[in-house]
Amino acid sequence: MKYLAILGRQPEISIAELEATNFCTDIDRLGGTQKLAVKLEQKPLEFLQSLPDGKITLGVSDYSKNASPRAAKTEALKLKQILVRHSRSVRVVESKTAALSTATSLHNGLSGKNPRKIELINTDDGWYRTIGVQDIDAYTRRDQARPARDAKVGMLPPKLAQILINLCGPLPAGSRILDPFCGTGVILQEALLMGYTAYGTDLSERMIEYTRRNLKWFSDEHRDQRGAGAASPVTTGASVARSEENHFTVSTGDATKYQWDQPIDAVACEGYLGAPMSQIPTEIKLKEQKQECSSIILGFLKNLLPQIKKNTPVIIAAPAWLRENGQYERLNIIDEIENMGYNVKDISREGLLYHRDDQIVARDIIILRKK
Ligand SMILES: C[S@@+](CC[C@H](N)C(=O)[O-])C[C@H]1O[C@@H](n2cnc3c(N)ncnc32)[C@H](O)[C@@H]1O
C-alpha cells in the first residue's frame, strides 16, 4: 500500500508519500495531517464503476504541480458524464480551488467511511483516494468547549498536543505520559483520548485546578471514545488528585525540583514560554525572557534525568521569538541539554518551529531521549 499524507495549510500544502506498512492510518490521532489517502490500484473510472449501487458523491482534488481548479472540475465532470451514461447517479462536489478544502471534504462526507462518497486525489505520482479527513470540528470543540481556559498561559492547540505525543514514538497502550508544565491540561486530555495514562504537574495551584476541571469535563464528554475504562472524574479539593484506575493523576509541583511518581514512560510538554507578547520584544526584553525560560527548562531537564529510564522520550515545546527580520530567535540550550545526558534528535538542532503567520512567540519543538 502506498499512502499520501496531506499536511499544512493551503496554499502551502506539502505531501508526504509513505511506503511504510506499520504507520498510523488513524487520522484522528495524527494532529498535523489534513487528509490521508491511499493509492488507487485501478484507473479512477474503473474504481468508480466498481462502487456499490446507489448515488455516488464525487470530489476531485488536484495536488499535482500543474494543478488548476479548472482541470480538477473538468476531470470530475468527465468522470460523471461517463458514469451517468452507464446509468449511475453522481453528484460532483463543487470547489473554487484545485483541491477541496479539509472542511469541504469533511462536510461532504468524503472521509472514506461511506463507500459511495469519494474524494479522488490527483498527484504527479498518479491517483489516490481519501481514507481520512481531519475532523476540524472535533478539534475546535476539544479546544474551545473546555470549561477552564486561560489565554495568558497560551492556548496549546489540541493538534499540536497530539503531535508532541506522537513525537515520543510508538508507545504501548496505557503508557504513562508526564506533562510537568500541564497548565490547563491540553496534552493530558489528548493523551487520554489516545489511550494513554496521563500525569500532570504544574507550579501553579490555579492551573492544577483548571486541569482537574478540564479533565473531568473531558472524561465525561469522551467516555466512549477511550474504549473500555474511559477516564472519569478525579477527586477535587486535595492538592494531589490521584485517579490511577481512571487513568490520570494531577498535582502541584515545581518541575525544577519535583520528585515524580513512577512510572514515567514518556514526557511531552509545552515548557514555560515566558510573558505573552503582542509586539516584537526589544533586545533587552528578549534577553531577559530567554534567560528566564532557559533556566526553567534546563532546571527541569536536570531534575528529570535521574528520574527516568534510559531511552525515555522527552518532547518539549520551547519558546522562540519573532525578530524584526522575520526570523525566530530560539533558546541556545541544545548543547547544554546534550552534555547533561540527553540525545538530541538532529532535526531539533535546525529548529522545528510551530507558529501562525506573524505570531510573536513560536513553539520550537525539541526531541530528546535519555542517553
Ligand atoms: C505555556 S504554559 C503550558 C500550557 C499548557 N500546555 C496548557 O495546555 O494549558 C506553561 C506552564 O508552566 C507552568 N510553570 C512555570 N514555571 C514552572 C515550573 N518551574 N514548574 C512547573 N510549572 C511551571 C506555568 O504555571 C504554566 O501553566
The ligand as a Tripos MOL2 file, in Angstrom:
@<TRIPOS>MOLECULE
LIG
   27    29     1     0     0
SMALL
NO_CHARGES

@<TRIPOS>ATOM
      1 C1          2.8730   27.5640   28.3670 C.3       1 LIG1
      2 S1          2.1130   27.0500   29.8120 S.3       1 LIG1
      3 C2          1.5850   25.4240   29.4340 C.3       1 LIG1
      4 C3          0.1830   25.4170   28.9180 C.3       1 LIG1
      5 C4         -0.3510   24.0500   28.7300 C.3       1 LIG1
      6 N1          0.3060   23.3330   27.6530 N.3       1 LIG1
      7 C5         -1.8600   24.0160   28.5510 C.2       1 LIG1
      8 O1         -2.3430   23.0790   27.9410 O.co2     1 LIG1
      9 O2         -2.5650   24.9080   29.0250 O.co2     1 LIG1
     10 C6          3.4400   26.8270   30.9100 C.3       1 LIG1
     11 C7          3.0350   26.3870   32.2900 C.3       1 LIG1
     12 O3          4.2420   26.2060   33.0360 O.3       1 LIG1
     13 C8          3.9550   26.4940   34.3810 C.3       1 LIG1
     14 N2          5.2460   26.7060   35.0440 N.ar      1 LIG1
     15 C9          6.0670   27.7720   35.0040 C.ar      1 LIG1
     16 N3          7.1690   27.5220   35.7090 N.ar      1 LIG1
     17 C10         7.0750   26.2630   36.1960 C.ar      1 LIG1
     18 C11         7.8920   25.4210   36.9920 C.ar      1 LIG1
     19 N4          9.0820   25.8410   37.4390 N.pl3     1 LIG1
     20 N5          7.4520   24.1900   37.2910 N.ar      1 LIG1
     21 C12         6.2570   23.7580   36.8420 C.ar      1 LIG1
     22 N6          5.4290   24.5100   36.1050 N.ar      1 LIG1
     23 C13         5.8350   25.7500   35.7870 C.ar      1 LIG1
     24 C14         3.0060   27.6680   34.3350 C.3       1 LIG1
     25 O4          2.2300   27.7270   35.5180 O.3       1 LIG1
     26 C15         2.1650   27.3460   33.0980 C.3       1 LIG1
     27 O5          0.9950   26.7000   33.4440 O.3       1 LIG1
@<TRIPOS>BOND
     1     1     2 1
     2     2     3 1
     3     2    10 1
     4     3     4 1
     5     4     5 1
     6     5     6 1
     7     5     7 1
     8     7     8 2
     9     7     9 1
    10    10    11 1
    11    11    12 1
    12    11    26 1
    13    12    13 1
    14    13    14 1
    15    13    24 1
    16    14    15 ar
    17    14    23 ar
    18    15    16 ar
    19    16    17 ar
    20    17    18 ar
    21    17    23 ar
    22    18    19 1
    23    18    20 ar
    24    20    21 ar
    25    21    22 ar
    26    22    23 ar
    27    24    25 1
    28    24    26 1
    29    26    27 1
@<TRIPOS>SUBSTRUCTURE
     1 LIG1         1 GROUP 0 **** ****
